[in-house]
Amino acid sequence: MAMTRRTAGEYLLEKGLITQEQLEDARRVQQSTGKELIQIFLDQTLVSERDAYEAKAFELGMPFVDLDRVQPEPSALNVVKEHIAKRYNVIPVKKDGNILYLAMADPSNVMAIDDVRVNSRCTVRPVIAAPGAIEDAIRKAYGGSAADGATPATTDGGGAAAVRPADLRGSVMTDIAAYSARGDTEDDEKAVLREAEEGPIVRVANTIIQQAINERASDIHVEPQIRNLRIRYRIDGVLHEALSLPKYVQAPLISRYKIMAEMNIAEKRLPQDGRIPIRYQNKDYDLRVSSIPTPHGEKIVMRILDKTSVLLGLNKLGFTPETQARLEELVIQPQGMVLSTGPTGSGKTTTQYSVLHKLNSVEKNILTIEDPIEYQLPGISQVQVNRKAGLTFASALRAFLRQDPDIIMVGEMRDLETAEIAIEASLTGHLVLSTLHTNDAPSAVIRMVDMGVEPYLIAATVTGVMAQRLARRVCQHCKEPREIPAADLRAFGFQIENPAQMVTIWEGVGCDHCRGRGYAGRVGIYELMVINAEIAELIVRRAPLSDIKEAAKANGMKELREDGLVKVLEGLTTPDEVRRVVFTAGFY
């Protein structure tokens, strides 16, 4: 009979390092945040770092090495260069023939294992050690100086080293220099595949991903140009150029990403999709990879999904107290439909998941159908669309109705069939959450009518529509006040008392924290339309959009521009940012 392996928490409990009450408290925190138990124990200073990682090793059934007592063997150190050890905060402790035992805090970091394997030409066997002890061992073993011209990396305390932003180009170009003599092998498939697995290209590919995560980027763009390969990061909704690489790196680097995403590297004429699951700095990420053919080669875009980033409270998304209260009142209703609208990348998924996180409890059966499942939420049954197998939004929704649900989330209402089944679910006593692509909240009604949904069904089921955008947040470390004429805010609905009136706004001047951009992070701008009897009657009568909007405003709806004005006056963003994300020709 197989024995059940004990968890890290149970191990610490048996050793008398924590109490049962502390373990239960940590499990509740884990349920709401998704953090590892040992990280929660460390955050609460309940155990030492050494004891925490020894417990982690016990849970995983892996060896634990105490680097305060065990000295790395010179034969092992000789095959791993210092800048590789510092980059990933790992250190080789023993070499047995072709097997290299690598001490690391996170044995699931496949990028670190892959890089060490390629550079050492050894089979890597991970063993677990405390991250602080690894840092000390690296300093002692390598003497604290950079090797091979590499710039030292800095650690963030999470057990993995991070390349400083200023060192990104230097770090990448060091690896490219080792590759540059190979020339262009784009037409030689076997050579490209071989080079995609070699050390320099592996390190370049990994460094680009790591730095994107360090910069809090949401997307990585790998773009072939006529004479070079451009790397851009989308940070806070805006693209920034990070690197320009030589053209001869293009074929092996793109092949490397396609290999990591389990895509067909021989197919270059058709778009492809894949995913790269990685663990970095003690956090799990999913990279959703898409390739398309262009005249200069395949373009790769990787969407970075942080699996813990959506575990936010509604109070952290930027709602005004009034809007948050109205939204919470809508989602605690036992039935009805609440829609989120806005363009791609406007934060709809984060809002929907935050609502589900608030509603999630043992008393409720919550089901979701998504394409794709972007984040996994504990305690919620999530279903992935699989069109090849016949699993669509509509077919999943039909099955959901036989699963005794309380709350259903539909990733997106794309067609009439899906909309009709969602409406049926709402009419039969379920709360339904879904998304649409419209410019503002009142337009969601017109969009559903255009899809073929009968107006009386919309009026009977839709209880609220939330339109939203994401604007860049002014950096709180370098923001400074500036006086502007109140007339400049007239388009936002600002009430001017006299022509000479001045208003104080805040702008970031640029600092190390925001990388000189003046912005750090994003803040939501919202427009919540609550459907009352008057609006429902207008919907049934197929009234013009302007009439529905006026009725919604009379019912307390603040338009996107008005909510943006609130965020500007609070010093959270700037007028230019609100104009960029909210103002559409013909709307304001």
LUMLUM-277364 format. One record per atom (N, C-alpha, C, O): residue in one letter; x, y, z. Coordinates in steps of 0.1 Angstrom, whole numbers, plus 5000, padded with zeros to 4 digits. Layout:
AXYZ...
# end
This chain:
M500949885000M500050005000M500950125000M501850135008A500650224991A501450344990A501150435003A500050445007M502250495008M502150585019M501850725014M502450765004T500950795022T500750935018T501851025023T502251015035R502451105014R503551185018R503051305026R502051375023R503651335037R503251445046R503751585040R504651585032T502951685043T503251815038T504351885046T504751835057A504851995041A505852075048A505352125061A506052125071G504052165061G503452205074G503352095084G503652125096E503051975080E502951865089E504351825095E504451785106Y505351835086Y506651805090Y507151905101Y507751865111L506852035099L507252135109L506452115122L506952145133L505252075121L504352055132L504951935140L505051945153E505351825134E505851705141E507151745148E507451685158K507951835142K509251875148K509051975159K510052015166G507852015161G507552105172G507952255169G508052335178L508052285156L508452415152L507352515150L507452635151I506152455148I504952535147I503852465155I503952345158T502752535158T501552475165T500452445155T500552485143Q499552365159Q498452325151Q497652455147Q497152465135E497452545156E496752665153E497452745142E496852805133Q498752755143Q499552835133Q499452765120Q499452835109L499452635119L499352555107L497952585100L497852615088E496852585108E495552615103E495452755098E494852775087D496052845105D496052985101D496753005087D496253075078A497952935086A498652945074A497952885062A497952935051R497152775065R496452715054R495252805049R494952805037R494752885059R493652975054R494253085046R493653135036V495453135050V496153235041V496453175028V496353245018Q496953055027Q497252995015Q496052985006Q496053004994Q494852945012Q493652935004Q493253064997Q492753064986S493553185004S493153314999S494253374990S493853454981T495453334992T496553404984T497253314974T497853364965G497153184976G497853094967G499353074970G500053004962K499853134981K501253124984K501652984989K500752914994E502952954988E503352824994E503352845009E503452945015L503052725016L502952725031L504252775037L504252855046I505452725031I506652765038I506952915036I507552975045Q506452975025Q506653125024Q505753195034Q506153305039I504553145037I503753205047I504353195061I504353295068F504953075064F505653065077F506853165077F507053225088L507553185066L508653275066L508253415068L508753495075D507153455061D506553585062D506153625076D506253735080Q505653515083Q505153535097Q506253515107Q506053515119T507553495102T508753465110T508453355121T508853365132L507753255116L507453135126L508653045126L508852975136V509353025115V510452925114V511652995107V511553095101S512752935109S513952985102S513952945087S513252855084E514753015079E514852975065E515352835063E514852765054R516252795071R516852655070R515752555073R515652455065D514952575084D513952475087D512852475076D512352365073A512552595071A511452595061A511852515048A511052445043Y513052535044Y513452465031Y513752315034Y513652235025E514152285046E514252145049E512852075049E512751965044A511852145054A510552095053A510052085039A509351985035K510452175030K510052175016K510652055009K510051985002A511952025013A512651905007A511951785011A511751685003F511551775024F510851655029F509551635022F509251525018E508751745019E507451735012E507651684998E506851604993L508751734991L508951694977L509651564976L509851504965G510151504987G510951384987G512251394980G512751304973M512851514983M514151544977M515251564987M514851594999P516551544984P517551564994P517651714998P517451804990F517951735011F518251875016F519751885019F520251795025V520351995015V521852005019V521952135027V521452245023D522652125038D522952235047D524252295043D525352235046L524252405036L525452455030L526352525041L527452565038D525852535053D526652585064D527652475069D528652495075R527252345065R528152235069R528752165058R529852105059V528152175046V528652105034V529352205025V528752305021Q530652175021Q531352265012Q531252214998Q531452094996P530952294988P530852254974P532252194970P533252254973E532252094962E533452034957E534052114945E533252164937P535352134945P535952214934P535652154920P535452234911S535552024919S535251964906S533852004901S533652014889A532952034911A531552074907A531552224903A530952264894L532252304911L532352444909L533052474895L532652574889N533952394891N534652424879N533752414866N534152474856V532652344867V531852334855V530652434854V529852434845V530452514865V529452614865V530052754867V530652774877K529852834858K530452974859K529753054869K528553034872E530453154874E529953234885E528653314881E527753314889H528653374869H527553454865H526253364864H525153414865I526453234860I525253144859I524753124873I523553124876A525653094883A525253064897A524553184903A523553164910K525053304900K524453424906K523153454899K522153504905R523053434886R521853464879R520653394885R519553444886Y520853264888Y519753184893Y519753154908Y518853084913N520853204915N521053174929N521053024931N520252974939V521952954924V522152814926V523652784927V524452874923I524052674933I525452634934I525652484933I524952414939P526552444925P526852294924P527552254936P528552324941V527152134942V527852094954V528651964952V529551934960K528351884942K529051764940K528951714925K527951734919K530051654920K530051604906K530451454907K531551424912D529551374903D529751224903D529651174889D528551144884G530851164882G530851124868G530251234860G530751354860N529151204853N528451304845N527251364852N526451444846I527051334865I525951374872I526351494881I527351484889L525651604880L526051724888L524851754898L523751774894Y525151754911Y524151784921Y524151934923Y525151994927L522951994920L522852144921L521952184932L520752144933A522552264941A521752314952A520952434948A521452534942M519652434950M518752544946M517552554955M517152454961A517052674957A515852684965A514552644959A513652604965D514552644945D513352614938D513652514927D514152544916P513452384930P513852274921P512952274909P513252194899S511852344908S510952354897S511452454886S510752474876N512552524889N512952634880N513652564868N514952544868V512952534858V513452454847V514452544839V515352484832M514352674839M515252764832M516652754838M517652744831A516752744851A518052734858A518652604855A519852594851I517852494856I518352354854I518852344839I519852284837D518052394830D518352394816D519652464813D520452414806D519852584818D521052664816D522252594821D523252584815V522152544834V523352474840V523652344832V524852314830R522652274828R522852154820R523552184807R524552114804V523152284800V523752314787V525252364789V526152324782N525452444799N526852494802N527752394807N528952394804S527252314816S528152214823S528352084815S529252004817R527352064805R527351934798R527151814807R527751714804C526451834818C526251734828C524751714829C523951794826T524351594834T522951564839T522751634852T523551594862V521851724854V521651794866V520651724875V519551694871R521051704888R520151654898R519951764909R520851794916P518751814910P518551924920P518551874934P517951764936V519051944943V518951924957V518552054963V518752164957I517852054975I517252184980I518152234991I518652164999A518352364991A519052445001A518352575003A517552624995A518652635015A518052765018A518652875009A519852875007P517852965003P518353064994P519453155000P520453184993G519253195013G520353275019G521653195020G522753255019A521553065024A522752985025A523452975011A524652965010I522652965000I523152954987I523953084983I525053074978E523353194987E524053324984E525453334991E526453364985D525453295004D526653295011D527653195005D528853225004A527253075001A528152974995A528653024982A529853004979I527853104974I528353154961I529553254964I530553254957R529253344974R530353444977R531653374982R532753414978K531453274990K532653204995K533353124983K534553124982A532553064975A533152974965A533853044954A534853004949Y533153154949Y533753224938Y534453354942Y534953424933G534553384954G535353504958G534653634956G535253734959G533353634952G532553764952G532853844939G532353954939S533653794929S533853874918S533153814906S532853694905A532853904896A532153854884A533053784875A534253814874A532553684868A533353604860A532953624845A531753654842D533853604836D533653604822D533053734817D532253734807G533353844824G532853974819G531453994823G530854094818A530753904830A529353924833A529254024844A530054024853T528154094844T527854184855T527154114866T526154044863P527554134879P526854054889P525354084890P524954194887A524553984893A523154004894A522754024909A523654004918T521654074911T521154104925T520054014928T519253974919T519853964940T518753884944T517653954950T517954064956D516453904949D515353974955D514853904968D513753934972G515553814973G515153744985G514253624982G513853554991G513853604970G512853494967G513553374962G512953274958G514853364963G515553244959G516053244945G516553144941A515853354937A516353354924A516953494921A516453594926A517953494913A518653624911A518053694899A517553634890A518053834900A517353914890A518453994883A519254064890V518454004870V519354094862V518954234864V517754264862R519854324867R519454464868R519054514855R519654474845P518054604854P517654644841P518754704832P518754684820A519654784838A520754844831A521654744825A522454764816D521654614831D522554514827D521954424817D522654324812L520754444813L520054344804L520854334791L521154224787R521154444784R521854434771R523254374773R523654284765G523954414784G525254354786G525254204788G526054134783S524254164796S524154024799S523853944786S524353834784V522853994778V522553924766V523653924756V523953824749M524254044754M525354054744M526553974748M527353924739T526753944760T527853854764T527653714759T528553654754D526453664759D526053534754D526053534739D526453444732I525653644733I525553654718I527053654712I527253604702A527953724720A529353724715A529953584714A530753554705A529453494722A529953354722A529353274710A529853174706Y528253334704Y527553274694Y527853334680Y527553274670S528353454680S528453534668S529153474656S528853504645A530153394659A530953334648A530153234640A530653194629R528953194644R528253094637R527653134624R527453054615G527353264623G526753324611G525253284610G524653234619D524653314598D523253284596D523053144591D523553104580T522253064598T521952934595T520452914593T519852804595E519753014589E518253014589E517752904580E516652854582D518452874569D517952774560D518252634563D517852534557D519152614574D519552484578D518852444590D519152484601E517752364589E516852334600E517552254611E517352284623K518352164607K519052084617K520052174625K520152154637A520752264618A521652354625A520952444635A521352464646V519852494630V519052584638V518552514651V518652574662L518052394649L517552314660L518652284670L518452294682R519852254665R520952224674R521352354682R521652344694E521452464675E521852584681E520852634691E521152704701A519552604688A518552654698A518652584711A518152624721E519352464712E519552394724E520952424730E521252364741E521752504724E523052534730E523052654739E522152734740G524152654747G524252754759G523852894756G522952954762P524552964746P524253104744P522853144741P522253234747I522153064732I520853094729I519853064740I518953134742V520152954747V519352924759V519353034769V518353074775R520553084772R520653194782R520053324777R519353394785V520153354764V519553474759V517953464760V517353554765A517453344756A515953324757A515553344772A514553404774N516253274781N515853284795N515953424801N515053464808T517053494797T517253624803T516153724798T515753804806I515753714786I514653804781I513353784789I512753874792I513053654792I511853624799I511953674814I511053734819Q513153644820Q513353684834Q513253834835Q512653884845Q513853914826Q513854054827Q512454114825Q512154214831A511754044816A510354094814A509554084827A508754164831I509753964834I509053954847I509554054857I508754114865N510854074858N511354174867N510854314864N510654394873E510554344851E510054474847E508554484849E507954594845R507854374853R506454374855R505754384841R504654454840A506354334831A505754344817A504654244816A504654134823S503654274808S502554184805S502754104793S502153994791D503554154784D503754084771D505254104766D505854204769I505754004759I507054014753I506853994738I506153904733H507354094730H507254094716H508654064710H509554134712V508753954702V509953924695V509753944680V509053864674E510254054675E509754104662E510954104652E511854184653P510854014641P511854024631P511754154623P510654184618Q512854214621Q512954334612Q513854304600Q514354194599I514054394591I514854374579I516254334583I516854244577R516854414592R518254394595R518554354610R519754334614N517554334618N517754304632N516554234638N515554214631L516654194650L515554134657L515254224669L516054244678R513954274669R513654374680R512854304691R511954224689I513254334704I512554284715I511854394722I512554494726R510554384724R509854494731R509054434743R508554314742Y508854504753Y508054464765Y506854564766Y506954684764R505654504769R504554594772R504454604787R504154514794I504754724791I504754754806I503654864809I503654974803D502754824818D501654914821D500854954809D500455074808G500754864799G499854894788G500554954776G499954984766V501854994777V502555064767V503754984763V504554934772L504054974750L505254904745L506454984747L506555104743H507554914751H508854984752H509954894746H509854774748E510854944738E511854864732E512954834743E513454914750A513254704744A514154654754A515554624748A516554654754L515554564736L516754514730L516654524714L515554514709S517754534708S517854514693S518954414691S520154444694L518654294686L519654184685L520054164671L519254204662P521254114668P521654084655P520753984647P520053904654K520654004634K519753924626K520053774627K519153694627Y521353734629Y521653594629Y521253524641Y521253404642V520753594651V520253534664V518753494661V518253414669Q518153554651Q516653534650Q516253394649Q515353354657A516753314639A516253184637A516453094649A515453024653P517553084656P517752994667P516953044679P516452964687L516853174681L516053224693L514553204692L513953154701I514053224680I512653194678I512353044679I511353004684S513252964673S513152824675S513152774689S512452684693R514052844697R514152814711R512752834718R512352754726Y512152954716Y510852974722Y509852874717Y508952834725K509852834705K508852744700K509052604706K508152534709I510352564708I510652444715I510052444729I509452354734M510352564736M509852574750M508352564751M507752514761A507652614740A506252624740A505652494734A504352494732E506452404730E506052274724E505252304711E504152244709M505752394703M505252424690M506052354679M507152304682N505552344667N506152274656N507152374650N506752474643I508452354652I509452444647I509652444632I510152534626A509152334626A509352324611A508252404604A508352434592E507152424611E506052504605E506252654607E506152704618K506452724595K506652864596K505652944588K505753064587R504752874581R503852944573R502452974579R501653054574L502152904590L500852914597L501052974611L502052944617P500053044616P500053084630P500052964640P499452864636Q500652974651Q500652864661Q500452924675Q500753044677D500052834684D499852874698D500452774707D500552654703G501052814718G501552724728G501652794741G501252904743R502252724751R502352784764R503652734771R504152624768I504252814779I505452784786I505152804801I505052914806P505052694809P504852714824P506252724830P507052644828I506452824838I507752844845I507452884859I506452934863R508452864867R508452914881R509752994883R510852954881Y509553124887Y510653214889Y510353304901Y509253354903Q511453314909Q511353394922Q510153344930Q509453424936N510053214932N509053144940N507653174936N506753164944K507453204923K506053234918K505853154905K506853134898D504653114903D504353034891D503753134880D502953224883Y504353114868Y503853194857Y503553104845Y504052994843D502553154837D502253084824D502553184813D502053304814L503253144803L503553234792L502653174780L502953064776R501753254776R500853214764R501553264752R501753384750V502053174743V502953204732V502153194719V501353104717S502253294711S501653304698S502653334687S503453424689S502653264676S503553294665S502753324652S501753264650I503153424644I502553454631I503653474621I504753524624P503453434608P504453454598P504453604593P503353664591T505553664592T505753794586T506753794575T507453694574P506853894567P507853894556P509253874560P510053824552H509553914573H510953904577H511253784587H512253784593G510253704588G510353584597G509153574607G508253664606E509153484615E508053464625E508153554636E509253574642K507053624639K506953704651K506353624662K505353554661I506953644674I506553574686I506053674696I506653774699V504853654702V504353734713V504053634725V503353534723M504553674736M504353594748M503553674759M504153774763R502353634762R501653694773R502053634786R501953514788I502453714795I502953664808I501753674818I501153784821L501353554824L500253544833L500853504847L501353394848D500753594856D501153564870D499953504877D498953574879K500053384881K498953304886K498353364899K497253324903T499153444906T498653494919T498253644918T497753704928S498353704906S498153844905S496653884906S496253994909V495753784903V494353814904V493753794917V492553824919L494553744927L493953714940L493953844948L494553864959L493153944943L493154074949L491754104955L490754044950G491654184965G490354224969G489854334960G490554404954L488554344960L487954454951L488354594955L488454684947N488754604968N489154734973N490554774968N490954884970K491254684961K492554714955K492554744940K493654764934L491354744934L491354754920L491154904915L491154924903G490854994925G490755134921G489355184920G489055284915F488355104926F486955144926F486855264936F487455264946T485955354932T485555454942T484655384952T484055284949P484555424965P483655354975P482255334970P481655234973E481755434963E480355424958E480155314948E479255234948T481155314938T481055214927T481255074933T480554984929Q482155054942Q482454924948Q481254874956Q480854764955A480554964963A479354924971A478254884962A477554784964R478054954950R477054914941R477354784934R476454704932L478654764931L478954634925L478754514934L478254414930E479254534947E479054424957E477554394959E477254284961E476754494958E475354474960E474754394948E473854304950L475254414936L474854334924L475254194925L474454104922V476454164929V477054024928V476553934940V476853814940I475953994950I475453914961I474053864959I473453794966Q473453914947Q472153874944Q472153724940Q473153674934P471153644943P471153504940P470953474925P471353364920Q470553574917Q470353544902Q470553674895Q470653784901G470653664882G470853784874G472153764866G472853674867M472453864857M473653864849M474453994851M473854104849V475753984854V476554104855V477654094845V478353994844L477754194836L478654194825L479854284827L479654394833S481054244822S482154334822S482454364807S482554274799T482754494804T482954524790T484254614789T484654674799G484854614777G486054684775G486954614765G486654494762P487954684760P488854624750P489754514756P489754504769T490454444748T491354344753T492454414762T492954524758G492754354773G493854414782G493354524791G494154604796S491954534793S491454644801S491154594815S490654664823G491554474819G491454424832G490154354835G489754334847K489354314825K488054244828K488254114835K487454094845T489254034831T489453904838T489853924853T489353854861T490654024856T491054044869T489854084878T489654044889T488954174872T487754214879T486854094882T486354074893Q486654014871Q485753894873Q486253804883Q485553754892Y487653774883Y488153684892Y488153734906Y488053664916S488353864908S488253924921S486853914927S486653894939V485853924918V484453904923V484253764927V483653734937L484753664919L484653524922L485353494935L484853414944H486553554937H487353534949H486553584962H486553514972K485753694960K484953744971K483753654974K483453634985L483253594963L482053514965L482353364969L481453294973N483553324967N483953184968N483753144983N484353204992S483053034985S482852984999S482452834997S482052794986V482452765008V482052625007V480552605005V480152495000E479852715007E478352705005E477952714991E476852694987K478852764982K478552794968K479352704958K480452674960N478552664948N479152584937N479452674926N478452724919I480652714923I481052804913I481752734901I482652654903L481252754889L481752694877L482152804867L481452904866T483252784860T483652874849T483952794837T484452684837I483652864825I484152814812I484952924806I484453034804E486152894802E487152994798E487952954786E488052834784D488453044779D489253014767D490353124766D490153224760P491553104772P491952984780P491653014795P491253124799I491952914803I491952934818I493253014821I494352954821E493053144824E494253224826E494853204840E496053204842Y494053184850Y494453174864Y493653064871Y492453054868Q494252984879Q493552874886Q493252924900Q494052964908L491952914903L491452964916L491052844924L490252764920P491652844937P491252724946P489752724949P489152834952G489152604949G487852594953G486752624942G485552614945I487252654930I486352684919I486652584908I487752554904S485552524902S485652434891S485752504878S484752574873Q486952504871Q487152574859Q487252474847Q487952374848V486652514836V486652424824V487252504813V486952624811Q488152434805Q488852494794Q488052464781Q487752344779V487852564773V487252534759V488152444751V489352464751N487552344745N488352254736N487452234723N486752134723R487652314713R486752314702R486952184694R486052134688K488252134693K488552014686K487751894691K487251804684A487551894704A486751784711A485251824712A484451734717G484851934707G483451974707G483052044720G481852064722L483952084728L483652154741L483752304738L484852364738T482552364736T482452514734T481852574746T481452514755F481752714745F481152784756F479652734757F479152714768A479052714746A477552674746A477452534752A476552514761S478252444747S478052304752S478452294767S477752214774A479452364771A479852364785A478752424794A478352364805L478152534789L477052594797L475852494799L475252494809R475552424788R474452324789R474752224800R473852184808A475952174800A476352084810A476352144824A475952074834F476752274825F476752334838F475452334845F475352324857L474352354837L473052364843L472552224849L471652224857R473352124846R473051994853R474051964864R474051854870Q474852064867Q475852044878Q475552114891Q476352144899D474252154892D473752224904D474652344908D475152354919P474752444898P475652554901P474852664909P473652674909D475652744916D475152874922D475552994914D474753084911I476852984909I477453104902I478153044890I478852944891I477953104878I478553064866I479353184860I478753294859M480553154856M481253264848M481553214834M482053104832V481153294824V481453264810V482553354806V482353474806G483653304801G484753384798G484453494788G484853614790E483553464778E483153574769E481953524761E481853404757M480953614760M479753584752M480053624737M480053744734R480353524729R480753554715R479653534705R479853584694D478653464708D477653434698D476253424705D476153424717L475253414696L473853414701L473553284710L472953294720E474053174706E473853044713E474353054727E473653014737T475553104729T476153124742T475353214750T475053194762A474953334744A474153434751A472853374756A472453404767E472153304747E470853254751E470953154763E470053154771I471953064763I472052964774I472453044787I471953004797A473253144786A473653224797A472353294803A472253294815I471553344794I470353404799I469353304805I468753324815E469353184799E468553074805E469053044819E468253014828A470353034821A470953004834A470553114844A470253084856S470553244840S470153354848S468653344852S468253364864L467853314842L466353304845L466053194854L464953194861T466853084855T466552964863T467152974877T467252874884G467653094881G468053114894G469553104897G469953064908H470353144887H471753144889H472353284887H471853364879L473453314893L474153444891L475153414880L475953314881V475153484869V476053464857V476953584855V476453704855L478253564854L479153664851L479753644838L480053524834S479953744829S480453724816S481053864811S480953964818T481653854799T482353974793T481853994779T481453904772L481954124775L481654164761L482654264757L483354324765H482854284744H483754384739H482854504734H482354494723T482754604742T482054724738T482754844744T483654834753N482454964739N483255084743N482855134757N483655184764D481555124760D481055164773D479955074778D479554984771A479455104790A478455014796A477155014788A476654904785P476455124785P475255124778P475255044764P474254994760S476455054758S476554984745S476454834746S476254774735A476654774758A476454634759A475054584755A474854484750V474054674758V472654634755V472554634740V471954534734I473054724733I472954734718I473754614712I473254554702R474854574718R475654464713R474854334714R474854254705M474254314725M473454194727M472254184718M471954084712V471554294716V470454304706V471054274692V470454194684D472154324689D472754304676D473154154674D473154104663M473454084685M473753944684M472553854682M472653744678G471353914684G470053844682G469353814695G468253744694V469753864706V469053844719V467853934719V467954054716E466753874723E465453954724E465654064735E466054024746P465254184733P465354294743P464654254756P465254294767Y463554184756Y462854164769Y463654064777Y463554064789L464453974771L465253884778L466453954785L466853924796I466954054778I468054134783I467554214796I468154214806A466354274794A465754354805A465554264817A465554314829A465154134815A464754044826A465953984833A465853944844T467153984827T468253914832T469454004836T470053984847V469854094828V471054174830V470754274842V469854354841T471554264852T471254354864T472354464864T472054564870G473454444858G474454554858G475554524847G475754414843V476154634843V477154634833V478354724837V478154834840M479554664838M480754734842M481654754830M482254654825A481854874826A482854914816A484054954823A484055014833Q485254924817Q486454954824Q487654974815Q487654924803R488655054819R489955074813R491055064823R490755074835L492255054819L493355054828L494355174823L494755174812A494555264832A495455374830A496755364838A496655304849R497855414833R499055404840R498955484853R498455604853R499555434864R499455504877R500755594878R501855544875V500555714883V501655804885V502555734896V502155684906C503855734893C504855684903C504755754916C504955874917Q504455684927Q504255744940Q505655784946Q505655854956H506755744940H508055774946H508655904940H509455964947C508155944928C508756064923C507656164918C507956254910K506456154922K505356244917K505556384923K505956394935E505256474915E505356614919E504056694915E503456654905P503656794923P502356864919P502656964907P503757014906R501556984899R501657084889R500357154887R499257084888E500357284886E499157364884E498857374869E499657404861I497557334866I497057354852I495757424852I495057424862P495357494841P494057564840P492957464842P492957354836A491957504849A490757414851A490057384838A489457284836A490257484828A489657464815A490157334808A489457284799D491357294811D491957174805D491257054809D491356944802L490457054819L489656934824L488256944821L487456864825R487857044812R486457064809R485856934802R484756894804A486656874793A486256754786A485956634795A485256544791F486456644807F486256534817F484956554825F484656474834G484356664823G483156694831G483456784843G482556794852F484656844843F484956924855F484157054855F484057124844Q483557084866Q482757204867Q483657324870Q484257334881I483757424861I484657534863I483857654870I482757694866E484457704881E483857804888E484157944883E483258034883N485357964877N485758094871N486758064861N487557974862P486858144850P487858124839P489258114843P490058044836A489658184854A491058184858A491358074868A492558064873Q490457984871Q490657874881Q491757784877Q491857744865M492657744887M493757654884M493457524893M492857534903V493957414888V493757284895V495157214896V495957224888T495357154908T496557084910T496456934906T495556864910I497356894897I497456754894I498856704897I499756784901W499056574896W500356514900W500956444888W500256374881E502256464886E502956394875E504256334880E504956394889G504656224875G505956164878G507056224870G506956234858V508156254877V509256314870V510356204865V511256244858G510156084870G511155974867G512155944878G512756044883C512255824881C513255784892C513655634889C513155574879D514455584898D514955444896D513755344898D513655244891H512755374906H511655284909H510855264896H510455154893C510555374889C509755364877C510555354864C510055374853R511855344865R512755334854R512755464845R512955454833G512555574852G512555704845G511255734837G511255834830R510255644838R509055664830R508055764836R507155814829G508055774849G507055864856G505855784860G504955834867Y505655664855Y504555574859Y505055444864Y506055394860A504255384873A504555254879A503255184883A502555234892G502855084876G501655014878G500455074871G500655174863R499255024873R498055074866R496955084876R496855024886V495955174872V494755194881V493555174872V493555224860G492455124877G491255104869G490455224869G490355304878I489755244857I488755344855I487455274851I487455194842Y486455304858Y485155224857Y483955304854Y483855424857E482955234848E481655294846E480655184848E480555084841L479855194859L478955094863L477455134860L477055234866M476855064852M475455094849M474554984856M474654864852V473755024865V472854934872V471454944865V470955054863I470954834861I469654834854I468454844864I468254764872N467754954862N466554974870N465354964861N465454934850A464154984867A462954964859A462855064847A462355014836E463255184848E463255274837E464155234826E463755234814I465355184829I466355144819I465755014812I465854994800A465254924820A464654804815A463554824805A463454764795E462754924808E461654964799E462155014786E461654994775L463255104787L463855154775L464455044766L464455044754I465054944773I465654834765I464554754758I464754724746V463454724764V462354654758V461754734746V461354674736R461754864747R461254954736R462254974726R461955044716R463454914727R464554934717R464855084716R465055134705A464955154727A465255294727A466655324722A467455234723P466955444717P468255474712P469255474724P468955484735L470555454720L471655444730L471755564738L471955554750S471455684732S471555804740S470555814751S470855864762D469355754748D468355764759D468755664770D468555704782I469255554767I469655454777I470755514786I470855504798K471755584779K472855644786K472355754796K472855764807E471455834791E470855944800E470155884812E470255944823A469455774810A468655714821A469655654831A469455654843A470755594826A471755534834A472455644843A472755624855K472755764837K473355874844K472455924855K472855964866A471155934851A470155974861A470055874873A469655914884N470455754870N470355644880N471755634888N471955544896G472655734886G473855734894G475055684887G476155674893M475055654874M476155604866M477155724864M476755824859K478455694868K479555794865K480255744852K480655624852E480355824842E480955784829E482455764832E483055804842L483055694822L484455664823L485255784825L486255794833R484955894817R485756014818R485656074832R486556134837E484456064838E484256124851E484956054862E485556114871D484955914861D485755834870D487255864868D488055864877G487655884855G489055924852G489456054859G490556074864L488456144859L488756284865L488956264880L489856324886V488256174886V488456144901V489856094903V490456144912K490256004895K491655944896K492756054894K493756054900V492456144885V493456254882V493556344894V494656384898L492356384900L492356484911L492956414923L493456484932E492856284924E493456214936E494956194934E495556134943G495456224923G496956214920G497356074916G498456034917L496355994912L496655854908L497055834894L497855744890T496655924885T497055924871T496956064865T496856164873T497156074852T497256214846T496156224836T495656134831P495856354832P494856374822P495256314808P494356254801D496456314805D496956254792D496656104792D496256044782E496856034803E496555894804E495055864803E494755764796V494255944809V492855924808V492355944793V491555864788R492856044787R492556074773R492955954764R492255904755R494155894767R494655784759R493855664760R493655594749V493355624772V492555504773V491055514772V490355414770V490555634774V489055654776V488455724763V487455674758F489055834759F488455914749F488455844735F489555804730T487255834729T487155774716T486355874707T485455944712A486855894695A486255984686A484755954685A484355844682G483956064686G482556054685G481856024698G480556024699F482555994709F481955964722F481956084731F481056104739Y483056154731Y483256274740Y483656394733Y483756504739
# end
